[in-house]
Every structure is written in C-alpha cells, then in structure tokens.
C-alpha cells in the first residue's frame, strides 16, 4: 500500500452512491493531473472493494474501465446504485458524473 493508493481510496469514498467519476477527475483532485493511469492501478489494488467504491471510477468518455471483480460485477454494482450501463458506457454520463469541486 502506497500513500498515493491510500489517497485514491479516500477520494473514492467521497463519490456518492448513484454517481460516478473519472480516473482523471480523481487524479486532478489529488493534484496529480498526469496520474489517471496510476489512479486506475490504485483502484485495481483496492483491498476493500466494494466498500471502498472503486466501481464508481470510470473512463473519461463514460466507458467502464477495469474492475478487479470483472466487468459484469462492476455493471451489477453500478446498476444496484441506479447507474445504468449501455453498450459498455454509463448512460446519461454527464448527469451521473460527480465532480470533486462540489465537495
């Protein structure tokens, strides 16, 4: 566990149920604008998923991105929270996207 990973996991806890944010948005929030890929890696090493909701982190275009439990499980978790996924992307992405500047 790195300090960066712990910061990512803390940021994930701020994303409300029923909302998603992007790996890039998390990187920006942490002041590491070039670290979107590292955010994705930290999500992949999350030891407390889904309690720490890395399933709420997606690609900048609304695509699902990865999930250690697999894409089907990520879709299930999102749908349980009211986030629809169609053709591998978050439906109504702009309406579901959480921005940290609103925290």
C-alpha positions, 0 to 999 in steps of 0.5 A, a space after each residue: 500500500 502506497 500513500 498515493 493508493 491510500 489517497 485514491 481510496 479516500 477520494 473514492 469514498 467521497 463519490 456518492 452512491 448513484 454517481 460516478 467519476 473519472 480516473 482523471 477527475 480523481 487524479 486532478 483532485 489529488 493534484 496529480 493531473 498526469 496520474 489517471 493511469 496510476 489512479 486506475 492501478 490504485 483502484 485495481 489494488 483496492 483491498 476493500 472493494 466494494 466498500 471502498 467504491 472503486 466501481 464508481 471510477 470510470 473512463 473519461 468518455 463514460 466507458 467502464 474501465 477495469 474492475 478487479 471483480 470483472 466487468 459484469 460485477 462492476 455493471 451489477 454494482 453500478 446498476 444496484 446504485 441506479 447507474 445504468 450501463 449501455 453498450 459498455 458506457 454509463 448512460 446519461 454520463 454527464 448527469 451521473 458524473 460527480 465532480 470533486 469541486 462540489 465537495 
